[in-house]
Amino acid sequence: MNDAVLPRPLRLAAVRDENARTRTFVFDASIDAAPGQFAMLWLPGLDEKPFSLLDTDPVSFAIAAVGPFTRALHRLSVGDSVWLRGPFGTPFALRGDDHLLVGGGYGVAPLLLLARQGLAMGHRVRTVIGARTAGELLLVDATRAAGATVAVTTEDGSAGERGRVTDVVGRWLADDRPATLYACGPHGMLAALRDQAGRAGVPFELSWEAYMRCGIGICGSCEHDGMLLCADGPVLCGG
Protein backbone atom coordinates (compact mmCIF):
# COMPACT_ATOMS: atom_id res chain seq x y z
CA MET A 1 0.00 0.00 0.00
CA ASN A 2 1.18 3.54 -0.77
CA ASP A 3 2.65 4.97 2.44
CA ALA A 4 0.95 8.32 1.71
CA VAL A 5 -2.44 6.70 2.31
CA LEU A 6 -1.52 5.63 5.84
CA PRO A 7 -1.62 8.21 8.66
CA ARG A 8 1.54 8.87 10.62
CA PRO A 9 1.92 10.88 13.82
CA LEU A 10 3.84 14.16 13.81
CA ARG A 11 4.94 16.12 16.86
CA LEU A 12 4.23 19.84 16.90
CA ALA A 13 7.61 21.60 17.15
CA ALA A 14 6.63 25.28 16.88
CA VAL A 15 3.65 27.58 16.43
CA ARG A 16 3.71 31.20 15.30
CA ASP A 17 0.95 33.73 14.70
CA GLU A 18 0.56 35.06 11.15
CA ASN A 19 -2.52 37.24 11.66
CA ALA A 20 -5.47 37.41 14.04
CA ARG A 21 -6.95 34.11 12.83
CA THR A 22 -4.04 32.28 11.21
CA ARG A 23 -1.12 30.41 12.73
CA THR A 24 1.74 28.49 11.18
CA PHE A 25 2.21 24.99 12.60
CA VAL A 26 5.69 23.49 12.24
CA PHE A 27 6.18 19.76 12.82
CA ASP A 28 9.26 17.67 13.56
CA ALA A 29 9.32 15.87 10.20
CA SER A 30 9.93 16.36 6.51
CA ILE A 31 7.87 15.21 3.56
CA ASP A 32 8.63 14.52 -0.10
CA ALA A 33 6.13 16.86 -1.74
CA ALA A 34 5.91 19.60 -4.37
CA PRO A 35 4.36 23.09 -4.19
CA GLY A 36 0.58 22.94 -4.50
CA GLN A 37 0.17 19.47 -3.00
CA PHE A 38 -1.80 18.96 0.19
CA ALA A 39 -1.97 16.63 3.16
CA MET A 40 -4.79 15.42 5.37
CA LEU A 41 -4.44 16.28 9.07
CA TRP A 42 -6.32 14.11 11.57
CA LEU A 43 -7.15 14.58 15.22
CA PRO A 44 -8.43 11.19 16.42
CA GLY A 45 -11.95 11.38 17.75
CA LEU A 46 -12.64 14.71 16.06
CA ASP A 47 -12.14 14.95 12.28
CA GLU A 48 -9.72 14.98 9.35
CA LYS A 49 -9.24 17.95 6.98
CA PRO A 50 -7.04 18.84 3.98
CA PHE A 51 -4.42 21.61 4.11
CA SER A 52 -1.97 22.91 1.52
CA LEU A 53 1.67 22.51 2.44
CA LEU A 54 3.44 25.71 3.41
CA ASP A 55 6.81 23.97 3.65
CA THR A 56 8.14 20.44 3.33
CA ASP A 57 11.26 20.47 5.53
CA PRO A 58 10.11 20.83 8.21
CA VAL A 59 6.48 20.04 7.43
CA SER A 60 4.52 23.28 7.94
CA PHE A 61 0.97 24.53 7.43
CA ALA A 62 -0.62 27.97 7.74
CA ILE A 63 -4.06 27.31 9.24
CA ALA A 64 -6.87 29.76 9.99
CA ALA A 65 -9.27 29.10 12.86
CA VAL A 66 -12.57 29.01 10.97
CA GLY A 67 -14.38 25.93 12.31
CA PRO A 68 -14.38 23.28 15.05
CA PHE A 69 -11.43 21.31 13.62
CA THR A 70 -9.15 24.27 12.97
CA ARG A 71 -10.03 25.82 16.32
CA ALA A 72 -9.00 22.53 17.93
CA LEU A 73 -5.69 22.71 16.08
CA HIS A 74 -5.20 26.23 17.42
CA ARG A 75 -5.57 24.88 20.96
CA LEU A 76 -2.62 22.50 20.53
CA SER A 77 0.69 23.13 22.26
CA VAL A 78 4.27 22.33 21.28
CA GLY A 79 4.83 18.63 21.87
CA ASP A 80 1.28 17.59 20.97
CA SER A 81 0.69 15.14 18.12
CA VAL A 82 -1.29 15.39 14.90
CA TRP A 83 -1.70 12.58 12.39
CA LEU A 84 -0.89 13.19 8.70
CA ARG A 85 -1.73 11.42 5.44
CA GLY A 86 -0.18 12.53 2.18
CA PRO A 87 1.04 14.22 0.16
CA PHE A 88 -1.80 14.13 -2.34
CA GLY A 89 -2.82 15.97 -5.47
CA THR A 90 -1.33 17.43 -8.62
CA PRO A 91 1.23 20.16 -7.85
CA PHE A 92 2.27 23.32 -9.59
CA ALA A 93 4.96 22.88 -12.27
CA LEU A 94 7.16 25.86 -13.09
CA ARG A 95 7.08 26.76 -16.78
CA GLY A 96 9.50 29.32 -18.18
CA ASP A 97 11.61 31.52 -15.92
CA ASP A 98 9.33 34.52 -15.28
CA HIS A 99 6.49 33.72 -12.88
CA LEU A 100 3.49 35.68 -11.63
CA LEU A 101 2.00 34.24 -8.40
CA VAL A 102 -1.38 35.45 -7.16
CA GLY A 103 -2.78 34.60 -3.74
CA GLY A 104 -6.08 35.64 -2.23
CA GLY A 105 -6.89 35.15 1.44
CA TYR A 106 -5.62 31.81 2.73
CA GLY A 107 -4.60 30.83 -0.80
CA VAL A 108 -1.25 32.52 -0.29
CA ALA A 109 0.12 29.56 1.70
CA PRO A 110 1.02 27.11 -1.10
CA LEU A 111 2.49 29.91 -3.22
CA LEU A 112 5.31 30.67 -0.78
CA LEU A 113 6.83 27.24 -1.37
CA LEU A 114 6.45 27.74 -5.13
CA ALA A 115 8.09 31.18 -4.93
CA ARG A 116 11.06 29.77 -3.05
CA GLN A 117 11.44 27.00 -5.63
CA GLY A 118 11.48 29.46 -8.52
CA LEU A 119 13.86 31.86 -6.79
CA ALA A 120 16.25 29.01 -5.96
CA MET A 121 16.41 28.30 -9.70
CA GLY A 122 17.32 31.91 -10.44
CA HIS A 123 13.92 32.75 -11.93
CA ARG A 124 12.05 36.03 -11.72
CA VAL A 125 9.14 35.78 -9.27
CA ARG A 126 6.45 38.42 -8.78
CA THR A 127 3.64 37.88 -6.29
CA VAL A 128 0.32 39.66 -5.75
CA ILE A 129 -1.17 39.08 -2.30
CA GLY A 130 -4.71 40.22 -1.59
CA ALA A 131 -7.15 40.27 1.31
CA ARG A 132 -10.22 42.17 2.43
CA THR A 133 -8.32 44.17 5.07
CA ALA A 134 -4.76 44.66 6.29
CA GLY A 135 -5.43 42.41 9.29
CA GLU A 136 -6.24 39.48 7.00
CA LEU A 137 -3.09 39.66 4.86
CA LEU A 138 -0.99 36.53 5.05
CA LEU A 139 2.72 35.81 4.57
CA VAL A 140 3.59 39.15 2.97
CA ASP A 141 6.85 39.56 4.92
CA ALA A 142 7.86 35.93 4.39
CA THR A 143 7.32 36.22 0.63
CA ARG A 144 9.39 39.40 0.47
CA ALA A 145 12.09 37.81 2.62
CA ALA A 146 12.26 34.92 0.16
CA GLY A 147 13.25 37.44 -2.52
CA ALA A 148 10.07 37.83 -4.55
CA THR A 149 8.70 41.16 -5.74
CA VAL A 150 5.44 41.63 -3.84
CA ALA A 151 2.38 43.80 -4.56
CA VAL A 152 -0.33 44.01 -1.90
CA THR A 153 -4.02 44.79 -2.38
CA THR A 154 -6.81 45.17 0.15
CA GLU A 155 -10.44 45.71 -0.68
CA ASP A 156 -10.79 48.46 1.94
CA GLY A 157 -7.47 50.15 1.15
CA SER A 158 -6.06 49.58 4.64
CA ALA A 159 -2.78 48.25 3.19
CA GLY A 160 -1.17 48.38 -0.23
CA GLU A 161 -3.37 49.27 -3.17
CA ARG A 162 -7.11 49.58 -2.71
CA GLY A 163 -8.89 47.02 -4.85
CA ARG A 164 -8.53 43.40 -5.86
CA VAL A 165 -5.58 41.31 -7.01
CA THR A 166 -7.02 41.29 -10.53
CA ASP A 167 -6.38 45.05 -10.79
CA VAL A 168 -2.62 44.58 -10.41
CA VAL A 169 -2.60 41.40 -12.49
CA GLY A 170 -4.36 43.19 -15.35
CA ARG A 171 -1.63 45.84 -15.50
CA TRP A 172 1.21 43.35 -15.31
CA LEU A 173 -0.30 41.13 -17.99
CA ALA A 174 -0.57 44.16 -20.25
CA ASP A 175 2.77 45.84 -19.51
CA ASP A 176 5.19 43.12 -18.38
CA ARG A 177 3.89 39.68 -19.27
CA PRO A 178 5.10 36.69 -17.26
CA ALA A 179 5.77 33.31 -18.79
CA THR A 180 3.10 31.71 -16.59
CA LEU A 181 0.53 32.77 -14.00
CA TYR A 182 -0.06 30.66 -10.87
CA ALA A 183 -2.82 31.30 -8.35
CA CYS A 184 -4.66 29.98 -5.33
CA GLY A 185 -7.63 31.52 -3.57
CA PRO A 186 -11.41 31.86 -3.71
CA HIS A 187 -13.10 30.33 -6.75
CA GLY A 188 -14.43 33.69 -7.95
CA MET A 189 -10.92 35.12 -7.98
CA LEU A 190 -9.58 32.08 -9.83
CA ALA A 191 -12.30 32.32 -12.48
CA ALA A 192 -11.48 36.00 -13.04
CA LEU A 193 -7.76 35.25 -13.31
CA ARG A 194 -8.44 32.40 -15.72
CA ASP A 195 -10.30 34.84 -17.96
CA GLN A 196 -7.59 37.50 -17.67
CA ALA A 197 -4.77 35.10 -18.48
CA GLY A 198 -6.76 33.57 -21.32
CA ARG A 199 -7.36 36.94 -22.94
CA ALA A 200 -3.68 37.81 -22.59
CA GLY A 201 -2.53 34.48 -23.98
CA VAL A 202 -0.57 33.65 -20.82
CA PRO A 203 -0.50 30.00 -19.63
CA PHE A 204 -1.90 29.53 -16.14
CA GLU A 205 -2.03 27.03 -13.30
CA LEU A 206 -4.81 27.48 -10.75
CA SER A 207 -5.18 25.67 -7.42
CA TRP A 208 -8.88 25.13 -6.74
CA GLU A 209 -9.58 24.60 -3.06
CA ALA A 210 -12.46 22.31 -2.14
CA TYR A 211 -13.94 20.30 0.70
CA MET A 212 -12.24 16.90 0.65
CA ARG A 213 -13.06 13.90 2.78
CA CYS A 214 -10.84 11.07 1.50
CA GLY A 215 -8.06 12.80 -0.43
CA ILE A 216 -7.65 9.85 -2.82
CA GLY A 217 -10.50 10.15 -5.33
CA ILE A 218 -13.02 7.80 -3.74
CA CYS A 219 -15.74 9.82 -1.99
CA GLY A 220 -16.46 12.38 -4.74
CA SER A 221 -16.95 15.28 -2.32
CA CYS A 222 -14.47 17.52 -4.21
CA GLU A 223 -16.05 17.23 -7.66
CA HIS A 224 -15.42 20.31 -9.83
CA ASP A 225 -16.39 20.56 -13.52
CA GLY A 226 -16.43 16.79 -13.84
CA MET A 227 -13.09 16.30 -12.11
CA LEU A 228 -12.09 15.26 -8.60
CA LEU A 229 -9.84 17.98 -7.23
CA CYS A 230 -8.04 15.69 -4.79
CA ALA A 231 -6.84 13.48 -7.64
CA ASP A 232 -7.09 15.53 -10.87
CA GLY A 233 -6.12 18.72 -9.05
CA PRO A 234 -6.07 20.75 -6.96
CA VAL A 235 -3.84 22.44 -9.57
CA LEU A 236 -5.50 22.62 -12.98
CA CYS A 237 -3.64 24.03 -15.99
CA GLY A 238 -4.77 26.07 -18.97
CA GLY A 239 -3.53 28.29 -21.74
Secondary structure, DSSP 8 states (H G I E B T S, - for coil): --GGGS-EEEEEEEEEE-SSSEEEEEES------TT-EEEEEETTTEEEEEE-SEETTEEEEEE--SHHHHHHHT--TT-EEEEEEEESB-----SSEEEEEEEGGGGHHHHHHHHHHHHTT-EEEEEEEESSGGG--SHHHHHHHT-EEEEEETTSSSSEES-HHHHHHHHHHHS--SEEEEEE-HHHHHHHHHHHHHHT--EEEEE----SSSSSSS-TTEETTEETTTT-BEEEE-
